[in-house]
Amino acid sequence: MSGNTFGSIFRITTFGESHGAGLGVTIDGVPAGLSIDLKKIQDALDRRKPGAKINGLQSASVTSRSEPDSAEIISGVFQDKSTGTPITILIRNTSQHSSDYGNMVNTFRPGHADFTYDAKYGFRDYRGGGRSSGRETAARVAAGAIAQMILEQYGIKVTAYTIKACGVSIKKRDLSQIEQNSLRAPDNEAASQMEQKISELRSKGESGGGIVECIAQGVPAGLGEPVFDKLDAELAKAMLSIGAIKGIEFGEGFAVADLTGSQNNDSMHAENAKPCFDTNNSGGILGGISTGEQIIFRVPVKPVPSIFNPQNTVCKNGESYESTTLQIKGRHDVCLCPRIVPVVEAMTSIVLADMLLRNKTSRISQ
């Protein structure tokens, strides 16, 4: 299997499977001398891990699978400093219930990667999906925590949050409330309504989708490469590499289709001898390069495909297929939004850290 590596200078390679002994990430390109805080890595993993309370609240949205997701740094760090060599972080699996997948050895789950993996490789790890499992994102979150340590040196902050879940949308954006509710939404009242809807879906054996928004503050102008490696293109690839993400829009996004040029263009003026933008319809990126304004984008999160109602599918018998029905067992999320928030933050941080380091080679310092 190829395609397990992401990034150019700040480069990550994830490994491991959902029901294997463990999973992890190797991070290359971390400059020597960076202070590495293991607690920040663990805190990031705790926000994503299965079975955990979200902001101290038990949510109906999350799976009951309980994993400690303890981070072990096994290379690249000495006396709490990066050595400049690859950093490898290991996360061991401790709560696999592989027997829950016994009825899926030759039967494909609708909405999952079961059929496509089998079509590509000729067989698959049916225990939780193997590499296609959302559990792989734990490794990304660990790497993202390292990336965030680099961004902190430049005053860059990345924040993601739920703006819609199971048909309920937020009415306000109060970022101080993100860590006050179980949906990681910037609107406590909307979050309560989302949680109620999620509970209803769980009782019916169903699941729901949503939308996550992300902002990056303090990003300087000039990040991104102007042709194939545009900043928005790299962010798009990063987001669409997350299994449940089905699209992305920056700034005004698809709404620009109904605007005129004068409405959409971000006019500029000088203030204290520096350029300033009057609007941010571009979402902080022009020509694939950051403008210095806040970067903002949104991603749709699909409903969890593992629902508990019977579904029509096929089973494989040798080289032929037969129609059948499948009722999924086990422990599964109902809505992924609150657990995908830290994954979106991690992948955004990885892209920005990579682009910052790439910028070091873009011109001779003046």
Secondary structure, DSSP 8 states (H G I E B T S, - for coil): ----EE-SSSEEEEEE-TTSSEEEEEEE---TT-B--HHHHHHHHHHH-TT--BTTB--TTS--------EEEEESEETTEE-SS-EEEEEE-----GGGGGGGSSB--TTSSHHHHHHHHSS---STTGGGSGGGHHHHHHHHHHHHHHHHTTT-EEEEEEEEETTEE-S---GGGGGGSTT--S-HHHHHHHHHHHHHHHHTT----EEEEEEEES--TT-S-SSTT-HHHHHHHHHHTSTTB---EETTGGGGGG--HHHHS--EEEETTEEEES--TTTTEETTEE-SS-EEEEEEE---S--SS-EEEEEEETTEEEEEEE---S---S--HHHHHHHHHHHHHHHHHHHHHHHTTSS---
